[in-house]
Amino acid sequence: MSQDRLAKLECTVCHAINYYSTRNKKTIKERLEKKKHCTHCKKHTLHKETK
């Protein structure tokens, strides 16, 4: 897995980086948004990709 394909997913509520995901930057131009479980908030929240 190459470093340039990795995307950090940050919780929109507490701003903690909880997950790392891969994406193809050539086909997917917009940033990733996924509903994931946040260990700090202890509930499912929206996680967005950061730089």
N, C-alpha and C positions, 0 to 999 in steps of 0.2 A: 504494500500500500504506500503510495507516494504522499509526501507532505502537502503538495499543492492541491490535492483532491480533498483533503480533510476540511471539515467545516465545524466550528465550535457552535454548540447550541446553548443559548443563554435563556434563563427563566425571565419572563417579562415582569414578574411580580417582585422577586427578590434580587434579580440580576446575578444569580450564581450560575457559573458554567458547569452544567451537569453531564452533558453528553457530547460525543464527537461522532460525526457522520461523514460519509463520503458522497460526493456528487460529481457529475460530469459537467464541468463549467462550459463546455462547448454547446451542449444541448439545453441546459437549464440556466437561463440568464438571471432570473430573479432569485432572491434569497429564500432559503428553506424556512418553513414554519410547520412545526409539529406539536401536537398535544402530547406531552410526556409527563411522567410523575416526577415532581420536584422533591428531593429528600429534605430540603431546608423548609419548604412550605408545608410539606406532608400532604399534598393534594395534587391533582392533575391540573397543570397550567399550560399555557401556550409558550413554547420555546422557539425563539427566532435565532437565525444564524448571525454571528458577529464576524468582524474582520479578523 
